[in-house]
Amino acid sequence: MTYGYGDGGGGGGRRFNLRIIAGIVIAIIGVITYMTHTETNPVTGEKQHVGMNVDQEKALGLQAAPEMAQEMGGVLPDDDPEQKLVQSMGEKLVATSDAGKSPYADNFHFHVLADPKTVNAFSLPGGQVFITHALLVQLQNEAQLAGVLGHEIGHVIARHAAVQMAQGKLGQSLVTAVAVGASDDQRRGQTAAIAAMMANQMLQLHYSRGDELQADSLGLKYMQQAGYTPEAMLGVMEILKNVAGGGRGPSILQTHPDPDARIAAIKDYLQKNFPNGVPKDLMEGRSLH
């Protein structure tokens, strides 16, 4: 009896050690995979950990675009005046800015979603850019539209989706490693896995908001290069604040920093780049109404 008890205890200890080792191996593989998948962004010059190459980003965006559009009322037809306006502005931004030097330059497409209620704009990997009718009708001039589209172009150029995918894979590897390492006690293992998953989600949220501010900075640069005043983005932020006032905020605010934080960053950009004021040759463009 004593022999059997001792063997069982030792076996349990060995199984526990093996689980910890397996968890560590999974974590190490995840970290190595993340660290070795790096590329230098040809436009921003940043060294980035990415989860897919440029061709994969383009393919993924094209594949996901119809489904995303269907969820938000579908896209307006090519001959619709709003669609023509957005496509024309998007093409102008790419053609006249550093975005045109990117490997995505020939893959940008700009779409107006028919959704009349959801105030939002977003982009998919590889160059698929969307703006809802509900947001478009709130914009007052071409410069504001250029700012919104420039922001989304910035996400594509900065490869935020590919970076987030790499971070997500790393996070999932670490969550799995924790779950495997703590699996000697099912309840404790589940609790540890949940805690690790929550930490991973918070990490993604942190990076996502940092990405938004970078996209703002790139968007300001692109609209400026296209001849529009970056000051117009202050008006966009005020529109978002007004739409959000008193109730549930627009969808664009669910993942973006709050408008006041973005306003402060935009003012910093203007002060840094135009200490003597924005040149008068940078215009608001035509009114959209």
C-alpha angles and dihedrals in degrees: 000000000000091000092050093048092049093049092049092051092047092047090051090051091050091049089050091051091048090052091052091048091048090050091050091049091051090049093048092049090049093050094045091049090050095047096046097049097079134140135175112242106238093215106036096030091225121144104232138188103226134186098209142016127254095264090051090050091052093048093047093050093049091048094049098042099082093049093048091048093050091055090057104046098281129272125293115253120265093252094053111114093230092050091048090050094050095043091049093049092047092051091048092052093051094044096049102038141059087269086080089065093059127098087245095060095104094043103057116120125175122209137185113215116215093226105129097191111038113084102209149123127190144157135222126217115285100024114307106139125187136188124179123234087236091062096037094058089053093059116096106200146007093266092059091050089048089053094052094046092042089056091054092045086053091058090054095045092047089051092229093160093054091047092048090049091053091048090048092053091049091048092049090050090053092046089052091047092053092047093050094045093050097040095108086089111039096205093044090046092052092047092050092048092050091049091049091048091051090050090050091051091050089051090053091049090052093052092043092059090047088052090053092056091048090050089051090053093049091045091053090052093048095048089048091051088051091055102260127125114252088214087079090075088068086064091051090054091051090051090053091048092050093048090050095046116122099355147037109332124242116275091251089067095056093080101017126083112261115278094251091058090048092047090055091050092048091051089050089052092050093048092048097046100032108030090160095045134277112301114254092234088071103086141191089229125209124344114255093215 
